[in-house]
Amino acid sequence: MAISLTETAAERVQAFLQNRGKGVGVRLAVKTSGCSGMAYVIEFVDELDEENDEVFEDHGVKLVVDRKSLLYLDGTEVDYGKEGLNEGFKFNNPNAKASCGCGESFTV
């Protein structure tokens, strides 16, 4: 099982953590939401939950995923990009069977 970051995404996460001044990495998770059923969650991590968290490291960034979310995120690559005035993280998830038009939610 693995989660990875592109170099561009890793640089962006490192910049966010540096500006924030604390944190061990970022958490990737899923929640029930959106028009397709599940939505991605990305947030800062200050402390690890040793019992429930899996930690992956890529390009010097720690990616923390709870075991429940890992079932839906295994093999996902996180990228960061800009398109016109919009910018943000993009999830290349091989488990997603479909996603909504806005790209905010997916189904497996």
Buried (B, 14 or more C-beta within 10 A) or exposed (E): EBBBBBEBBBBBBBEBBEEEEEBBBBBBBBEEEBEBBBBBEBEBBEEBEEEEBBBBEBBEBBBBBBEEBBEBBBEBBBBBEEEEEEEEBBBEBEBBEEBBEEEEBBBE
